[in-house]
């Protein structure tokens, strides 16, 4: 399979990470003061997820953790060379794994789906695919 | 050929050249490092999952019915422990004990119907009062419901408590359990809720309700009373056989 040029992968990863920051910032703002994001397709899924105990991790909002994660991924996308490739791969693997866990919680524990969380999980999956391709194809080569 | 394409072609050629012995060795080293990175990343995910699980395993308090309660009350005004429009002419008062199994059953099969038929339409509002007949744990639970009501989440708290009710006097009404219910009910300021539920004022309010219930002639839960344009103040009702009995009482009280 042909892997796009590394610059192209970096540009797409930059764009996707920026979108991710946007989604996570929206969720964090909506959840501030006990609110919840608006589910565009209706239903109370976003409210239920936002108010569940799983919307926090060790006292920190999962949305805020998401903002930090996407910001780090944005930094990795802009970083050239093996440092950027490794950081992007490692961070996106953490993000992808944690998104899988959160999606499992929505489906089987909280019993509600938040579209914004699904959007974030999709963006994280795309970032994982891009960063894996970047790492496998270009690691060990000169930028 | 454009300059960009030419640049990419040159880069491809360079990459192929680097596939020599030295390049291969370097890439192998880096792939090993990537494997270690993947291992570390998976370990980080596992740690995050353990932290997430540990914060809900404290009191075996994974909540049932959060989505159902949220959907059932969505769009209905509530303040303190009153559910429904403030302009509703009739008020149905439920004297209930959060630990009482019959109250739970009534909440799920009777009161829910009245909410749909009379409260949502604005015809009546319904007030929950903690008539604590099952001891100290019920007082603590009742105070927690009042404190949630102060933040506009009283009915979410009551309904969610019922859906997660344990066996009475079994000791399940712990701080962890109540906090989990409050969080599931969407109480926005848990610190304030904690301060309110432990305050003398709120605890006194729970104890006063017992006197009110006894003055109305009640001795068990759930008991109901109604007040409206056609009643002489708050009038006690006979034990309702069904949602229809309460709906009829509301209709009569509205005149």
Interface residues (C-beta under 8 A of the other chain):
Chain A: X5 X33 X34 X44 X45 X47 X48 X51 X52 X53 X54 X56 X57 X58 X82 X86 X89 X90 X91 X93 X94 X97 X98 X101 X105 X109 X110 X111 X112 X135 X136 X138 X139 X140 X141 X142
Chain B: X8 X11 X14 X15 X18 X23 X26 X27 X28 X29 X30 X31 X33 X34 X37 X38 X40 X41 X42 X44 X45 X48 X49 X51 X52 X55 X56 X62 X63 X66 X67 X70 X71 X74 X151 X180 X183 X184 X185 X186 X187 X188 X189
